[in-house]
Amino acid sequence: MRKLKLQMQQTVDGYVARVNGSMDWMQGDSSEESPKYANDLIDSVDTLLMGRKMTQDFIIYWENIVNNQPDNPWFSFAQKMVDIPKIVFSKTITTIAGKNASVENGDLVTVVENLKNKSGKDLLVFGGANFVSSLIKNNLIDEFNLIVNPTAIGYGLKIFTQTIKLKLINRKSFGSGEIMLQYEPDNS
């Protein structure tokens, strides 16, 4: 069975975005460490799962790098983000613009379980907050890759809305002060 992995940026105080969805607090790592980590993670998967609200900005951002910024240190990662199949979960739309993007309107649990049971590499979810929260509530995430930024914003959107026990399986710090914490559910 394939794993569903989550990769999410968050603040020290546990927020993944401001109330308006802004992520202007993200530090960003200008070294080669972050792109290498991101490339390694994306190479371990063959499909992205995303919520509708964040998808359009996500697609525009990565396609712009591929189409207009060949010298960007994130260029090879951006190519992977554009080329990988993306499934956008929505109850309100049936199509979305963007390369390799499709919309799924079916029951979240059923669709994700079916995807996990197919052969292939693992699956990766990037967000948004409400979508990820739904995945967590339904115990669908098998690996949490949380990148904690050295910033507190005091108020915003969270992905954890209930108690969940996690087991730390890896950690890595970046020159920017960001820390990647990798967890799996602790079912003990």
PELINHU-V627795 format. One record per pair of residues at least 24 apart in sequence whose C-alpha atoms are under 10 Angstrom apart, sorted by the first residue. I is the first residue (numbers start at 1). GAP is how many residues later the second one is. Records with the same first field share a line. If there is no record, write none. Layout:
I=GAP  GAP
//
This chain:
1=112  113  114  115  116  117  118  119  120  121
2=43  111  113  114  115  116  117  118  119  120  121  140
3=42  110  112  113  114  118  119  120  121  137  138  139  140
4=41  43  44  45  108  109  111  112  117  118  119  120  121  131  136  137  138  139  140
5=36  39  40  43  44  117  118  119  120  121  135  136  137  138  139  140  177  178  179
6=42  43  117  118  119  120  121  126  129  130  135  136  137  138  139  140  176  177
7=31  34  35  117  118  119  120  125  136  137  138  139  140  173  174  175
8=117  118  119  120  121  124  136  137  138  139  140  151  172
9=117  118  136  137  138  139  140  169  170  171
10=136  137  138  139  140  141  142  147  148  149  168
11=135  136  137  138  139  140  141  142  143  145  147  167
12=135  136  137  138  139  140  141  142  166  167
13=135  136  137  138  139  140  141  142  143  145
14=132  134  135  137  138  139  140  141  142  143  144  145  146
15=114  133  136  137  138  139  140  141  142  143  144  145
16=111  112  113  130  131  132  133  137  139  140  141  142  143
17=111  112  136  138  139  140  141  142
18=135  136  137  138  139  140
19=136  137  138  139
20=136  137
21=32  33  107  108  135  136
22=134  135
23=133
25=124  125  126  127  128
26=121  122  123  124  125  152
27=121  122  123  124  149  150  151
28=121  146  147  148  149  150
29=145  146  147  148  149
30=43  44  144  145  146
31=42  143  144  145
32=41  42  142  143
33=139  140  141  142  143
34=39  40  139  140  141  142  144  146
35=38  39  40  41  42  43
36=38  41
37=135  137  143
38=36  39
39=35  37  38  39  41  42
40=37
41=81  83  104
42=35  38  39  42  80  81  82
43=34  37  41  78  79
44=76  77  78  79  80
45=39  75  76  77  78  79
46=34  37  38  39  40  74  75  76  77  78
47=34  36  37  38  39  40  53  68  73  74  75  76  77  78
48=33  36  37  38  39  40  53  74  75  76  77  78  79
49=36  37  38  39  40  52  53  54  55  63  74  75  76  77  78  79  82  83
50=36  37  38  39  40  51  53  54  74  75  76  77  78  79  81  82
51=36  37  38  39  52  53  74  75  76  77  78  79  80  81
52=35  36  37  38  39  40  41  44  51  52  75  76  78  79
53=35  36  37  74  75  76  77  78
54=34  72  73  74  75  77
55=31  32  33  34  41  42  43  46  71  72  73
56=32  40  41  42
58=24  40  68  69
59=27  37  38  39  40  41  42
60=37  38
63=35  36
86=38  39
87=38
89=42
90=41
108=26  27  30  32
109=25  26  29  30  31
112=28  29
113=27
116=24
127=32
128=29  30  31
129=28  29  30  31
130=27  28  29  30
131=28
132=26  27  28
133=25  26  27  28  29
134=25  26  27
135=24
136=24  25  26  28
137=24  25  26  27
139=25  46
140=45
141=43  44
142=41  42  43
143=24  25  26  39  40  41  42
144=24  25  36  37  38  39  40  41
145=24  25  26  35  36  37  38  39
146=25  32  33  34  35  36  37
147=24  25  26  27  31  32  33  34  35
148=25  29  30  31  32  33
149=25  27  28  29  30  31
150=26  27  28  29
151=26  27
//
